[in-house]
Amino acid sequence: MRDLMLWLDGQQLSVALRESFLVWSAIEATHIMTLMLFVGTIIMVDLRLLGVLFKNTPVSAIEKRILPLTMIGFAVLMITGVVLFYAKPLTYYNNMYFRLKLIVIALAMINIMVFHFRVQHGQAKWDNAEKPPMSARVIAGLSLSSWVIVVCLGRLIAYGDWFHCATFNEGDFLYFFSDCPQLGGH
């Protein structure tokens, strides 16, 4: 995998992206602004599912209006995230926070699938309820927690330089988890 990251890192477009102040800044800003849209819409739905906000509005009405924005936000996040990764593959590949972020995103996506394929099937019964059933509230709580953690880990990727390969001892768990190069490697 590291060889693939080295190859990506040397690609002309990868180098051009990371060395272009304006393009890099525009992509990163788009990623962060879209993150606010995506997470903001999820928070609104989750707070409704928890019975905290919009208690008199059916869950389906909120989902109908907000889900398209969430999907657009997710699509733009994925595109900008892939471009950001492509620009600095070695930086992200060896970053513990990036790896943890991907794991939490995967768990959050599983949580979304569980909601849509299991919990939501009975939504007609509780759609207008001020407080949906416990299963929906648990899913909403897990969702809120997951996305807050993703946002925090994303910020730590940029500002958490205290955990990188140069600060680990070879053989340490974090050294292994970050897939740091062996001595004499890159």
N, C-alpha and C positions, 0 to 999 in steps of 0.2 A: 504494500500500500504506500509505503514511504517513497518508493521509486516513482509511483504515479504522481505523488504530490510534488516531487522534484521536477518531473517532466512538466506538469501544469505550471509550476512556478517559473519555468524558463520560457514558456510560450510568449510570443511577441505581444499578443493582446493582453495577457496577464500582466506583463511588465508595464505596458502602456496604461492600463487601468490604474495600477497602484502608484504610478509615477505622475499621473494627471491629477493635479490638485482640484480642478474644477469638476471633472467627471466623477472622481472618487467622492468628493463632497456631495455632489448632487445625488448620487446613488445612495450614499449612506443617509443623507437627509430624507430621501424618499422612503427608505426602509424604516426609519424611525417614525416619520409622520404616519405612514401606513400602519405601523404597529399600534399607534394610538387609536386609529380607526378600528382596527381589528379587535384589539383587547377591549376598547371602550364599548363596542357593540356586544361583545361576549359578557362583559360585566353587567350591562343592562338586562340581558336575558337571565343571567345567573341570579341577579338580585330579585327579579320577578319570581324565578323558581324557588328562591328561598323565602318568598313571601314578605320581602322588605320593601320593595317599590312596586308601584302600579298594581296594587292589590285588586282594584276593581276592573282591570283590563285583562281579558282572556290571554293566556299564554300564547295561543295561536295567533292572535292579532299582533302581538309584539314580535313574534318570530317572523310573521309574514312581512312586516315592514323592515326589520333589522337584518334578517338573514342574507338578503342580497348584498347589503353593504359589507357584511362579514365575509362573504365569499369573494367579493372584489378585493377587499383588504388582504385576504389570505393569498390570492393569486399574485398580487403585487409584492407581498412579502416574500413569497417563494422565489419569484423572479429576481428581485433585488438581492435576496439572501444568497442565491446561487452565484450571482455576478460578484458580490462582495467576497465570497469564498474563492471564486476563480481568480480574483485579483491577488489574494494573499493566501494561497493554499497551505503553505508550510506554517504560517503564523497561526492559522485556525486549527490545522490538523494537530499541532502539538499543544494546543491550549486546552487545559483541563476544563475550564468554564465552558468552552464551546462544546466539548464532548458531553458535559453534563446537561447543557441546554438542549442538545439533540435528544438525549434520553428523556428529559422532562417533556419535550414537545411530543415525542412518540407516545408517552403515557397520557398526555392530554388528548391526543388524537384518539387513542383507544377509549378514553372516557367519553368523548363525543360520540363515537360509534356505539358504545353501550347505551347512551341516552337515546340515540335515534333508532336503534334496532331493537331495544328491549323496553326501556322505560316509557318512551313516547307512544308506544302502541296503546296504552290505556289512557292517553291524554284526553280523550273525549269525556271521560268520567270526571276529571279534575281540572279541566281547562279554565273554568270560571272560579275555581276555589281560591280564596285569599291565600291559602297556604297549600301548595301541592303536596302529594304524598312524600313520605320520608325518602323513598328511592330517588325521586326527582331532586329533593333538597340535598341529598348526599352527593349526587352527581354534580349539582351546582357548586357545592362547597369544594369538591375536588377540582372542578374547573377553575374556580376563582384562585385557589391556592396554586394550581399548576401554572396559570398564566402570570401570576405575580412572580413566581420563581423564575419563569422563563425571562421575564423583563429584567429581573435582578441579575441573572446570569449573563444576559446579553450586555448589560452595562459593565459587569466585571470583566468580560472579554476585553473591552477597550481600556479599562483602567486598572485591572488587576494584574499588573506586571510582576507582582511578588511571587507568583506561581508560574514559572516557565522553566524550561530545561536547564538553564544555567544555574538555577537556584536549588536544584535537586541533586542528591547524591545518587550515583548510579546504583541501581538495585533497590532503591526506595519504591514504595507503592506508587507514589505520585509520579515518579520518573517513569515507571512502567505504564501507568494509566495514560500519561501524556504521550507515550510512544516516542520518548526522546531517543535520539540517535545513540548508538554505542560509541564508546571512545574511539576516536580516529575517524568517525563518520562525519556527516554534514551537520 
